[in-house]
Amino acid sequence: MTLTTVGYGDVFPVTGAGKFLGSVIAFLGIGVFALPTGILGAGLVEELQARKTQSGLCQHCGKPLR
C-alpha cells in the first residue's frame, strides 16, 4: 500500500485517463521492487541450501552425514 499512495490525498487523478495512467504507474512501481526481491530471495535460499549440502550436514535435521 505504501508504494501505491500518491501523497496525503490532496492531489489525485480525476479523469479516466489520469486514473488509468496512475494505476499503470503504481503497478510498474510495485514490479520494480517486488520482482527483484523475489528473485534475490529465491537465490539466497538456493545458496543456503547448497552450502548446507556441501558442509556435510543433513538439510532437514542438521546432523552430520556419513
PDB file of N, H, CA, C and O in Angstrom:
ATOM      1  N   MET A   1       0.826  -1.195   0.000  1.00  0.00           N
ATOM      2  CA  MET A   1       0.000   0.000   0.000  1.00  0.00           C
ATOM      3  C   MET A   1       0.867   1.254   0.000  1.00  0.00           C
ATOM      4  O   MET A   1       0.515   2.253  -0.626  1.00  0.00           O
ATOM      5  N   THR A   2       1.972   1.206   0.684  1.00  0.00           N
ATOM      6  H   THR A   2       2.257   0.394   1.192  1.00  0.00           H
ATOM      7  CA  THR A   2       2.830   2.385   0.744  1.00  0.00           C
ATOM      8  C   THR A   2       3.377   2.745  -0.624  1.00  0.00           C
ATOM      9  O   THR A   2       3.537   3.926  -0.935  1.00  0.00           O
ATOM     10  N   LEU A   3       3.668   1.744  -1.448  1.00  0.00           N
ATOM     11  H   LEU A   3       3.539   0.785  -1.196  1.00  0.00           H
ATOM     12  CA  LEU A   3       4.214   2.027  -2.773  1.00  0.00           C
ATOM     13  C   LEU A   3       3.185   2.634  -3.715  1.00  0.00           C
ATOM     14  O   LEU A   3       3.558   3.295  -4.684  1.00  0.00           O
ATOM     15  N   THR A   4       1.912   2.429  -3.455  1.00  0.00           N
ATOM     16  H   THR A   4       1.609   1.892  -2.667  1.00  0.00           H
ATOM     17  CA  THR A   4       0.885   2.924  -4.376  1.00  0.00           C
ATOM     18  C   THR A   4       0.222   4.211  -3.910  1.00  0.00           C
ATOM     19  O   THR A   4      -0.647   4.727  -4.614  1.00  0.00           O
ATOM     20  N   THR A   5       0.588   4.745  -2.770  1.00  0.00           N
ATOM     21  H   THR A   5       1.294   4.326  -2.199  1.00  0.00           H
ATOM     22  CA  THR A   5      -0.019   6.005  -2.341  1.00  0.00           C
ATOM     23  C   THR A   5       0.605   7.158  -3.113  1.00  0.00           C
ATOM     24  O   THR A   5       1.780   7.115  -3.476  1.00  0.00           O
ATOM     25  N   VAL A   6      -0.189   8.178  -3.356  1.00  0.00           N
ATOM     26  H   VAL A   6      -1.143   8.214  -3.061  1.00  0.00           H
ATOM     27  CA  VAL A   6       0.259   9.314  -4.155  1.00  0.00           C
ATOM     28  C   VAL A   6       0.666  10.477  -3.264  1.00  0.00           C
ATOM     29  O   VAL A   6       1.323  11.407  -3.731  1.00  0.00           O
ATOM     30  N   GLY A   7       0.302  10.445  -2.030  1.00  0.00           N
ATOM     31  H   GLY A   7      -0.232   9.689  -1.650  1.00  0.00           H
ATOM     32  CA  GLY A   7       0.608  11.544  -1.126  1.00  0.00           C
ATOM     33  C   GLY A   7      -0.389  11.546   0.011  1.00  0.00           C
ATOM     34  O   GLY A   7      -0.795  10.492   0.500  1.00  0.00           O
ATOM     35  N   TYR A   8      -0.778  12.734   0.426  1.00  0.00           N
ATOM     36  H   TYR A   8      -0.447  13.590   0.028  1.00  0.00           H
ATOM     37  CA  TYR A   8      -1.702  12.876   1.542  1.00  0.00           C
ATOM     38  C   TYR A   8      -3.162  12.828   1.098  1.00  0.00           C
ATOM     39  O   TYR A   8      -4.056  12.940   1.936  1.00  0.00           O
ATOM     40  N   GLY A   9      -3.421  12.667  -0.175  1.00  0.00           N
ATOM     41  H   GLY A   9      -2.695  12.576  -0.856  1.00  0.00           H
ATOM     42  CA  GLY A   9      -4.786  12.608  -0.670  1.00  0.00           C
ATOM     43  C   GLY A   9      -5.315  13.932  -1.156  1.00  0.00           C
ATOM     44  O   GLY A   9      -6.453  14.011  -1.618  1.00  0.00           O
ATOM     45  N   ASP A  10      -4.512  14.979  -1.064  1.00  0.00           N
ATOM     46  H   ASP A  10      -3.588  14.916  -0.689  1.00  0.00           H
ATOM     47  CA  ASP A  10      -4.977  16.287  -1.510  1.00  0.00           C
ATOM     48  C   ASP A  10      -4.846  16.450  -3.030  1.00  0.00           C
ATOM     49  O   ASP A  10      -5.510  17.302  -3.622  1.00  0.00           O
ATOM     50  N   VAL A  11      -3.994  15.638  -3.660  1.00  0.00           N
ATOM     51  H   VAL A  11      -3.455  14.946  -3.179  1.00  0.00           H
ATOM     52  CA  VAL A  11      -3.840  15.678  -5.108  1.00  0.00           C
ATOM     53  C   VAL A  11      -4.032  14.256  -5.628  1.00  0.00           C
ATOM     54  O   VAL A  11      -3.340  13.332  -5.200  1.00  0.00           O
ATOM     55  N   PHE A  12      -4.960  14.089  -6.536  1.00  0.00           N
ATOM     56  H   PHE A  12      -5.523  14.840  -6.884  1.00  0.00           H
ATOM     57  CA  PHE A  12      -5.234  12.765  -7.082  1.00  0.00           C
ATOM     58  C   PHE A  12      -5.796  12.934  -8.491  1.00  0.00           C
ATOM     59  O   PHE A  12      -6.360  13.976  -8.825  1.00  0.00           O
ATOM     60  N   PRO A  13      -5.633  11.889  -9.317  1.00  0.00           N
ATOM     61  CA  PRO A  13      -6.151  11.992 -10.689  1.00  0.00           C
ATOM     62  C   PRO A  13      -7.676  12.011 -10.714  1.00  0.00           C
ATOM     63  O   PRO A  13      -8.325  11.293  -9.953  1.00  0.00           O
ATOM     64  N   VAL A  14      -8.242  12.833 -11.591  1.00  0.00           N
ATOM     65  H   VAL A  14      -7.715  13.416 -12.209  1.00  0.00           H
ATOM     66  CA  VAL A  14      -9.691  12.990 -11.666  1.00  0.00           C
ATOM     67  C   VAL A  14     -10.247  12.334 -12.930  1.00  0.00           C
ATOM     68  O   VAL A  14     -11.299  11.696 -12.889  1.00  0.00           O
ATOM     69  N   THR A  15      -9.553  12.489 -14.038  1.00  0.00           N
ATOM     70  H   THR A  15      -8.698  13.008 -14.072  1.00  0.00           H
ATOM     71  CA  THR A  15     -10.052  11.967 -15.306  1.00  0.00           C
ATOM     72  C   THR A  15      -9.819  10.457 -15.393  1.00  0.00           C
ATOM     73  O   THR A  15      -9.015   9.895 -14.649  1.00  0.00           O
ATOM     74  N   GLY A  16     -10.530   9.821 -16.302  1.00  0.00           N
ATOM     75  H   GLY A  16     -11.183  10.277 -16.906  1.00  0.00           H
ATOM     76  CA  GLY A  16     -10.364   8.385 -16.511  1.00  0.00           C
ATOM     77  C   GLY A  16      -8.954   8.040 -16.980  1.00  0.00           C
ATOM     78  O   GLY A  16      -8.357   7.060 -16.536  1.00  0.00           O
ATOM     79  N   ALA A  17      -8.436   8.871 -17.891  1.00  0.00           N
ATOM     80  H   ALA A  17      -8.921   9.667 -18.252  1.00  0.00           H
ATOM     81  CA  ALA A  17      -7.076   8.641 -18.389  1.00  0.00           C
ATOM     82  C   ALA A  17      -6.051   8.806 -17.275  1.00  0.00           C
ATOM     83  O   ALA A  17      -5.090   8.042 -17.192  1.00  0.00           O
ATOM     84  N   GLY A  18      -6.253   9.790 -16.430  1.00  0.00           N
ATOM     85  H   GLY A  18      -7.035  10.411 -16.497  1.00  0.00           H
ATOM     86  CA  GLY A  18      -5.336  10.012 -15.305  1.00  0.00           C
ATOM     87  C   GLY A  18      -5.367   8.869 -14.318  1.00  0.00           C
ATOM     88  O   GLY A  18      -4.325   8.447 -13.818  1.00  0.00           O
ATOM     89  N   LYS A  19      -6.560   8.362 -14.031  1.00  0.00           N
ATOM     90  H   LYS A  19      -7.407   8.705 -14.438  1.00  0.00           H
ATOM     91  CA  LYS A  19      -6.688   7.225 -13.109  1.00  0.00           C
ATOM     92  C   LYS A  19      -6.044   5.977 -13.694  1.00  0.00           C
ATOM     93  O   LYS A  19      -5.382   5.219 -12.985  1.00  0.00           O
ATOM     94  N   PHE A  20      -6.243   5.766 -15.003  1.00  0.00           N
ATOM     95  H   PHE A  20      -6.781   6.382 -15.579  1.00  0.00           H
ATOM     96  CA  PHE A  20      -5.635   4.613 -15.664  1.00  0.00           C
ATOM     97  C   PHE A  20      -4.116   4.719 -15.643  1.00  0.00           C
ATOM     98  O   PHE A  20      -3.425   3.760 -15.300  1.00  0.00           O
ATOM     99  N   LEU A  21      -3.599   5.883 -16.010  1.00  0.00           N
ATOM    100  H   LEU A  21      -4.160   6.662 -16.289  1.00  0.00           H
ATOM    101  CA  LEU A  21      -2.156   6.090 -16.017  1.00  0.00           C
ATOM    102  C   LEU A  21      -1.579   5.946 -14.606  1.00  0.00           C
ATOM    103  O   LEU A  21      -0.508   5.364 -14.432  1.00  0.00           O
ATOM    104  N   GLY A  22      -2.270   6.463 -13.618  1.00  0.00           N
ATOM    105  H   GLY A  22      -3.140   6.935 -13.759  1.00  0.00           H
ATOM    106  CA  GLY A  22      -1.824   6.308 -12.227  1.00  0.00           C
ATOM    107  C   GLY A  22      -1.786   4.853 -11.802  1.00  0.00           C
ATOM    108  O   GLY A  22      -0.864   4.438 -11.100  1.00  0.00           O
ATOM    109  N   SER A  23      -2.769   4.077 -12.214  1.00  0.00           N
ATOM    110  H   SER A  23      -3.518   4.414 -12.784  1.00  0.00           H
ATOM    111  CA  SER A  23      -2.794   2.645 -11.893  1.00  0.00           C
ATOM    112  C   SER A  23      -1.639   1.908 -12.551  1.00  0.00           C
ATOM    113  O   SER A  23      -0.988   1.073 -11.923  1.00  0.00           O
ATOM    114  N   VAL A  24      -1.387   2.219 -13.821  1.00  0.00           N
ATOM    115  H   VAL A  24      -1.916   2.897 -14.331  1.00  0.00           H
ATOM    116  CA  VAL A  24      -0.289   1.570 -14.542  1.00  0.00           C
ATOM    117  C   VAL A  24       1.047   1.900 -13.874  1.00  0.00           C
ATOM    118  O   VAL A  24       1.880   1.016 -13.679  1.00  0.00           O
ATOM    119  N   ILE A  25       1.244   3.145 -13.534  1.00  0.00           N
ATOM    120  H   ILE A  25       0.567   3.863 -13.693  1.00  0.00           H
ATOM    121  CA  ILE A  25       2.497   3.562 -12.892  1.00  0.00           C
ATOM    122  C   ILE A  25       2.640   2.909 -11.525  1.00  0.00           C
ATOM    123  O   ILE A  25       3.746   2.530 -11.139  1.00  0.00           O
ATOM    124  N   ALA A  26       1.535   2.770 -10.781  1.00  0.00           N
ATOM    125  H   ALA A  26       0.637   3.078 -11.095  1.00  0.00           H
ATOM    126  CA  ALA A  26       1.592   2.113  -9.474  1.00  0.00           C
ATOM    127  C   ALA A  26       1.989   0.647  -9.623  1.00  0.00           C
ATOM    128  O   ALA A  26       2.818   0.155  -8.858  1.00  0.00           O
ATOM    129  N   PHE A  27       1.411  -0.055 -10.595  1.00  0.00           N
ATOM    130  H   PHE A  27       0.738   0.346 -11.216  1.00  0.00           H
ATOM    131  CA  PHE A  27       1.778  -1.457 -10.819  1.00  0.00           C
ATOM    132  C   PHE A  27       3.233  -1.591 -11.254  1.00  0.00           C
ATOM    133  O   PHE A  27       3.927  -2.509 -10.818  1.00  0.00           O
ATOM    134  N   LEU A  28       3.694  -0.694 -12.098  1.00  0.00           N
ATOM    135  H   LEU A  28       3.130   0.052 -12.451  1.00  0.00           H
ATOM    136  CA  LEU A  28       5.097  -0.736 -12.516  1.00  0.00           C
ATOM    137  C   LEU A  28       6.021  -0.464 -11.328  1.00  0.00           C
ATOM    138  O   LEU A  28       7.077  -1.085 -11.204  1.00  0.00           O
ATOM    139  N   GLY A  29       5.628   0.448 -10.471  1.00  0.00           N
ATOM    140  H   GLY A  29       4.771   0.952 -10.572  1.00  0.00           H
ATOM    141  CA  GLY A  29       6.431   0.733  -9.275  1.00  0.00           C
ATOM    142  C   GLY A  29       6.523  -0.465  -8.347  1.00  0.00           C
ATOM    143  O   GLY A  29       7.582  -0.739  -7.783  1.00  0.00           O
ATOM    144  N   ILE A  30       5.417  -1.180  -8.188  1.00  0.00           N
ATOM    145  H   ILE A  30       4.556  -0.958  -8.646  1.00  0.00           H
ATOM    146  CA  ILE A  30       5.431  -2.388  -7.360  1.00  0.00           C
ATOM    147  C   ILE A  30       6.322  -3.439  -8.007  1.00  0.00           C
ATOM    148  O   ILE A  30       7.078  -4.127  -7.320  1.00  0.00           O
ATOM    149  N   GLY A  31       6.235  -3.564  -9.330  1.00  0.00           N
ATOM    150  H   GLY A  31       5.621  -3.005  -9.888  1.00  0.00           H
ATOM    151  CA  GLY A  31       7.054  -4.545 -10.043  1.00  0.00           C
ATOM    152  C   GLY A  31       8.542  -4.280  -9.909  1.00  0.00           C
ATOM    153  O   GLY A  31       9.342  -5.214  -9.857  1.00  0.00           O
ATOM    154  N   VAL A  32       8.913  -3.006  -9.852  1.00  0.00           N
ATOM    155  H   VAL A  32       8.262  -2.248  -9.894  1.00  0.00           H
ATOM    156  CA  VAL A  32      10.332  -2.653  -9.718  1.00  0.00           C
ATOM    157  C   VAL A  32      10.890  -3.161  -8.395  1.00  0.00           C
ATOM    158  O   VAL A  32      12.068  -3.511  -8.324  1.00  0.00           O
ATOM    159  N   PHE A  33      10.072  -3.210  -7.346  1.00  0.00           N
ATOM    160  H   PHE A  33       9.115  -2.926  -7.404  1.00  0.00           H
ATOM    161  CA  PHE A  33      10.544  -3.668  -6.046  1.00  0.00           C
ATOM    162  C   PHE A  33      10.234  -5.138  -5.793  1.00  0.00           C
ATOM    163  O   PHE A  33      11.075  -5.853  -5.247  1.00  0.00           O
ATOM    164  N   ALA A  34       9.058  -5.603  -6.172  1.00  0.00           N
ATOM    165  H   ALA A  34       8.375  -5.022  -6.615  1.00  0.00           H
ATOM    166  CA  ALA A  34       8.624  -6.959  -5.827  1.00  0.00           C
ATOM    167  C   ALA A  34       9.349  -8.025  -6.633  1.00  0.00           C
ATOM    168  O   ALA A  34       9.763  -9.037  -6.068  1.00  0.00           O
ATOM    169  N   LEU A  35       9.511  -7.831  -7.919  1.00  0.00           N
ATOM    170  H   LEU A  35       9.175  -7.009  -8.378  1.00  0.00           H
ATOM    171  CA  LEU A  35      10.158  -8.848  -8.740  1.00  0.00           C
ATOM    172  C   LEU A  35      11.618  -9.081  -8.348  1.00  0.00           C
ATOM    173  O   LEU A  35      12.005 -10.231  -8.143  1.00  0.00           O
ATOM    174  N   PRO A  36      12.436  -8.044  -8.237  1.00  0.00           N
ATOM    175  CA  PRO A  36      13.821  -8.289  -7.814  1.00  0.00           C
ATOM    176  C   PRO A  36      13.918  -8.876  -6.405  1.00  0.00           C
ATOM    177  O   PRO A  36      14.814  -9.674  -6.132  1.00  0.00           O
ATOM    178  N   THR A  37      13.021  -8.498  -5.525  1.00  0.00           N
ATOM    179  H   THR A  37      12.293  -7.850  -5.747  1.00  0.00           H
ATOM    180  CA  THR A  37      13.045  -9.050  -4.170  1.00  0.00           C
ATOM    181  C   THR A  37      12.786 -10.548  -4.185  1.00  0.00           C
ATOM    182  O   THR A  37      13.463 -11.299  -3.483  1.00  0.00           O
ATOM    183  N   GLY A  38      11.815 -10.992  -4.976  1.00  0.00           N
ATOM    184  H   GLY A  38      11.265 -10.382  -5.546  1.00  0.00           H
ATOM    185  CA  GLY A  38      11.531 -12.426  -5.094  1.00  0.00           C
ATOM    186  C   GLY A  38      12.687 -13.191  -5.709  1.00  0.00           C
ATOM    187  O   GLY A  38      13.019 -14.288  -5.259  1.00  0.00           O
ATOM    188  N   ILE A  39      13.299 -12.620  -6.731  1.00  0.00           N
ATOM    189  H   ILE A  39      13.030 -11.729  -7.096  1.00  0.00           H
ATOM    190  CA  ILE A  39      14.422 -13.279  -7.392  1.00  0.00           C
ATOM    191  C   ILE A  39      15.611 -13.385  -6.439  1.00  0.00           C
ATOM    192  O   ILE A  39      16.233 -14.443  -6.341  1.00  0.00           O
ATOM    193  N   LEU A  40      15.928 -12.305  -5.743  1.00  0.00           N
ATOM    194  H   LEU A  40      15.423 -11.446  -5.823  1.00  0.00           H
ATOM    195  CA  LEU A  40      17.041 -12.335  -4.793  1.00  0.00           C
ATOM    196  C   LEU A  40      16.765 -13.281  -3.630  1.00  0.00           C
ATOM    197  O   LEU A  40      17.666 -13.985  -3.174  1.00  0.00           O
ATOM    198  N   GLY A  41      15.529 -13.300  -3.150  1.00  0.00           N
ATOM    199  H   GLY A  41      14.797 -12.728  -3.520  1.00  0.00           H
ATOM    200  CA  GLY A  41      15.165 -14.205  -2.052  1.00  0.00           C
ATOM    201  C   GLY A  41      15.298 -15.661  -2.453  1.00  0.00           C
ATOM    202  O   GLY A  41      15.817 -16.469  -1.684  1.00  0.00           O
ATOM    203  N   ALA A  42      14.839 -16.006  -3.644  1.00  0.00           N
ATOM    204  H   ALA A  42      14.417 -15.350  -4.270  1.00  0.00           H
ATOM    205  CA  ALA A  42      14.959 -17.383  -4.125  1.00  0.00           C
ATOM    206  C   ALA A  42      16.418 -17.775  -4.298  1.00  0.00           C
ATOM    207  O   ALA A  42      16.803 -18.897  -3.970  1.00  0.00           O
ATOM    208  N   GLY A  43      17.228 -16.863  -4.808  1.00  0.00           N
ATOM    209  H   GLY A  43      16.916 -15.952  -5.075  1.00  0.00           H
ATOM    210  CA  GLY A  43      18.659 -17.134  -4.964  1.00  0.00           C
ATOM    211  C   GLY A  43      19.351 -17.336  -3.627  1.00  0.00           C
ATOM    212  O   GLY A  43      20.224 -18.194  -3.497  1.00  0.00           O
ATOM    213  N   LEU A  44      18.963 -16.551  -2.636  1.00  0.00           N
ATOM    214  H   LEU A  44      18.253 -15.854  -2.741  1.00  0.00           H
ATOM    215  CA  LEU A  44      19.544 -16.686  -1.301  1.00  0.00           C
ATOM    216  C   LEU A  44      19.208 -18.042  -0.688  1.00  0.00           C
ATOM    217  O   LEU A  44      20.081 -18.702  -0.125  1.00  0.00           O
ATOM    218  N   VAL A  45      17.956 -18.457  -0.794  1.00  0.00           N
ATOM    219  H   VAL A  45      17.246 -17.920  -1.251  1.00  0.00           H
ATOM    220  CA  VAL A  45      17.548 -19.756  -0.249  1.00  0.00           C
ATOM    221  C   VAL A  45      18.294 -20.886  -0.958  1.00  0.00           C
ATOM    222  O   VAL A  45      18.741 -21.836  -0.315  1.00  0.00           O
ATOM    223  N   GLU A  46      18.425 -20.784  -2.271  1.00  0.00           N
ATOM    224  H   GLU A  46      18.061 -20.012  -2.793  1.00  0.00           H
ATOM    225  CA  GLU A  46      19.138 -21.808  -3.036  1.00  0.00           C
ATOM    226  C   GLU A  46      20.604 -21.885  -2.611  1.00  0.00           C
ATOM    227  O   GLU A  46      21.152 -22.978  -2.463  1.00  0.00           O
ATOM    228  N   GLU A  47      21.227 -20.747  -2.417  1.00  0.00           N
ATOM    229  H   GLU A  47      20.781 -19.859  -2.536  1.00  0.00           H
ATOM    230  CA  GLU A  47      22.634 -20.717  -1.995  1.00  0.00           C
ATOM    231  C   GLU A  47      22.803 -21.293  -0.596  1.00  0.00           C
ATOM    232  O   GLU A  47      23.756 -22.032  -0.348  1.00  0.00           O
ATOM    233  N   LEU A  48      21.906 -20.974   0.311  1.00  0.00           N
ATOM    234  H   LEU A  48      21.132 -20.374   0.110  1.00  0.00           H
ATOM    235  CA  LEU A  48      21.990 -21.512   1.673  1.00  0.00           C
ATOM    236  C   LEU A  48      21.822 -23.026   1.680  1.00  0.00           C
ATOM    237  O   LEU A  48      22.513 -23.720   2.425  1.00  0.00           O
ATOM    238  N   GLN A  49      20.913 -23.543   0.863  1.00  0.00           N
ATOM    239  H   GLN A  49      20.351 -22.979   0.259  1.00  0.00           H
ATOM    240  CA  GLN A  49      20.729 -24.990   0.785  1.00  0.00           C
ATOM    241  C   GLN A  49      21.958 -25.660   0.180  1.00  0.00           C
ATOM    242  O   GLN A  49      22.346 -26.744   0.613  1.00  0.00           O
ATOM    243  N   ALA A  50      22.567 -25.032  -0.808  1.00  0.00           N
ATOM    244  H   ALA A  50      22.252 -24.151  -1.160  1.00  0.00           H
ATOM    245  CA  ALA A  50      23.772 -25.598  -1.423  1.00  0.00           C
ATOM    246  C   ALA A  50      24.917 -25.635  -0.415  1.00  0.00           C
ATOM    247  O   ALA A  50      25.684 -26.596  -0.388  1.00  0.00           O
ATOM    248  N   ARG A  51      25.037 -24.612   0.401  1.00  0.00           N
ATOM    249  H   ARG A  51      24.413 -23.830   0.379  1.00  0.00           H
ATOM    250  CA  ARG A  51      26.103 -24.595   1.416  1.00  0.00           C
ATOM    251  C   ARG A  51      25.880 -25.656   2.475  1.00  0.00           C
ATOM    252  O   ARG A  51      26.839 -26.261   2.955  1.00  0.00           O
ATOM    253  N   LYS A  52      24.619 -25.893   2.852  1.00  0.00           N
ATOM    254  H   LYS A  52      23.840 -25.402   2.462  1.00  0.00           H
ATOM    255  CA  LYS A  52      24.322 -26.942   3.832  1.00  0.00           C
ATOM    256  C   LYS A  52      24.721 -28.312   3.297  1.00  0.00           C
ATOM    257  O   LYS A  52      25.300 -29.127   4.016  1.00  0.00           O
ATOM    258  N   THR A  53      24.404 -28.555   2.030  1.00  0.00           N
ATOM    259  H   THR A  53      23.933 -27.893   1.447  1.00  0.00           H
ATOM    260  CA  THR A  53      24.717 -29.842   1.410  1.00  0.00           C
ATOM    261  C   THR A  53      26.231 -30.024   1.310  1.00  0.00           C
ATOM    262  O   THR A  53      26.737 -31.116   1.565  1.00  0.00           O
ATOM    263  N   GLN A  54      26.948 -28.985   0.949  1.00  0.00           N
ATOM    264  H   GLN A  54      26.537 -28.098   0.741  1.00  0.00           H
ATOM    265  CA  GLN A  54      28.394 -29.060   0.807  1.00  0.00           C
ATOM    266  C   GLN A  54      29.099 -29.196   2.145  1.00  0.00           C
ATOM    267  O   GLN A  54      30.219 -29.703   2.209  1.00  0.00           O
ATOM    268  N   SER A  55      28.458 -28.751   3.207  1.00  0.00           N
ATOM    269  H   SER A  55      27.548 -28.339   3.155  1.00  0.00           H
ATOM    270  CA  SER A  55      29.109 -28.799   4.509  1.00  0.00           C
ATOM    271  C   SER A  55      29.058 -30.188   5.123  1.00  0.00           C
ATOM    272  O   SER A  55      29.683 -30.419   6.158  1.00  0.00           O
ATOM    273  N   GLY A  56      28.324 -31.129   4.511  1.00  0.00           N
ATOM    274  H   GLY A  56      27.816 -30.941   3.671  1.00  0.00           H
ATOM    275  CA  GLY A  56      28.243 -32.481   5.038  1.00  0.00           C
ATOM    276  C   GLY A  56      27.177 -32.646   6.105  1.00  0.00           C
ATOM    277  O   GLY A  56      27.196 -33.628   6.847  1.00  0.00           O
ATOM    278  N   LEU A  57      26.243 -31.701   6.199  1.00  0.00           N
ATOM    279  H   LEU A  57      26.227 -30.903   5.596  1.00  0.00           H
ATOM    280  CA  LEU A  57      25.159 -31.786   7.171  1.00  0.00           C
ATOM    281  C   LEU A  57      23.850 -32.123   6.466  1.00  0.00           C
ATOM    282  O   LEU A  57      23.645 -31.739   5.315  1.00  0.00           O
ATOM    283  N   CYS A  58      22.977 -32.830   7.145  1.00  0.00           N
ATOM    284  H   CYS A  58      23.143 -33.143   8.080  1.00  0.00           H
ATOM    285  CA  CYS A  58      21.658 -33.146   6.620  1.00  0.00           C
ATOM    286  C   CYS A  58      20.862 -31.850   6.454  1.00  0.00           C
ATOM    287  O   CYS A  58      20.877 -30.992   7.336  1.00  0.00           O
ATOM    288  N   GLN A  59      20.172 -31.711   5.328  1.00  0.00           N
ATOM    289  H   GLN A  59      20.160 -32.409   4.612  1.00  0.00           H
ATOM    290  CA  GLN A  59      19.397 -30.500   5.062  1.00  0.00           C
ATOM    291  C   GLN A  59      18.224 -30.349   6.015  1.00  0.00           C
ATOM    292  O   GLN A  59      17.783 -29.230   6.276  1.00  0.00           O
ATOM    293  N   HIS A  60      17.711 -31.454   6.538  1.00  0.00           N
ATOM    294  H   HIS A  60      18.069 -32.363   6.325  1.00  0.00           H
ATOM    295  CA  HIS A  60      16.494 -31.408   7.331  1.00  0.00           C
ATOM    296  C   HIS A  60      16.771 -31.284   8.828  1.00  0.00           C
ATOM    297  O   HIS A  60      16.135 -30.487   9.517  1.00  0.00           O
ATOM    298  N   CYS A  61      17.723 -32.075   9.327  1.00  0.00           N
ATOM    299  H   CYS A  61      18.240 -32.722   8.767  1.00  0.00           H
ATOM    300  CA  CYS A  61      17.930 -32.079  10.776  1.00  0.00           C
ATOM    301  C   CYS A  61      19.242 -31.461  11.203  1.00  0.00           C
ATOM    302  O   CYS A  61      19.406 -31.145  12.382  1.00  0.00           O
ATOM    303  N   GLY A  62      20.193 -31.274  10.283  1.00  0.00           N
ATOM    304  H   GLY A  62      20.059 -31.531   9.326  1.00  0.00           H
ATOM    305  CA  GLY A  62      21.451 -30.638  10.617  1.00  0.00           C
ATOM    306  C   GLY A  62      22.505 -31.587  11.165  1.00  0.00           C
ATOM    307  O   GLY A  62      23.592 -31.147  11.539  1.00  0.00           O
ATOM    308  N   LYS A  63      22.205 -32.880  11.219  1.00  0.00           N
ATOM    309  H   LYS A  63      21.322 -33.237  10.915  1.00  0.00           H
ATOM    310  CA  LYS A  63      23.171 -33.863  11.716  1.00  0.00           C
ATOM    311  C   LYS A  63      24.183 -34.181  10.626  1.00  0.00           C
ATOM    312  O   LYS A  63      23.870 -34.097   9.439  1.00  0.00           O
ATOM    313  N   PRO A  64      25.406 -34.551  11.032  1.00  0.00           N
ATOM    314  CA  PRO A  64      26.440 -34.888  10.039  1.00  0.00           C
ATOM    315  C   PRO A  64      26.046 -36.100   9.204  1.00  0.00           C
ATOM    316  O   PRO A  64      25.473 -37.064   9.713  1.00  0.00           O
ATOM    317  N   LEU A  65      26.367 -36.033   7.905  1.00  0.00           N
ATOM    318  H   LEU A  65      26.833 -35.250   7.493  1.00  0.00           H
ATOM    319  CA  LEU A  65      26.114 -37.163   7.018  1.00  0.00           C
ATOM    320  C   LEU A  65      27.263 -38.170   7.159  1.00  0.00           C
ATOM    321  O   LEU A  65      28.381 -37.801   7.518  1.00  0.00           O
ATOM    322  N   ARG A  66      26.978 -39.418   6.879  1.00  0.00           N
ATOM    323  H   ARG A  66      26.070 -39.718   6.587  1.00  0.00           H
ATOM    324  CA  ARG A  66      28.013 -40.468   6.989  1.00  0.00           C
ATOM    325  C   ARG A  66      28.866 -40.501   5.773  1.00  0.00           C
ATOM    326  O   ARG A  66      29.785 -41.315   5.685  1.00  0.00           O
TER     327      ARG A  66
END
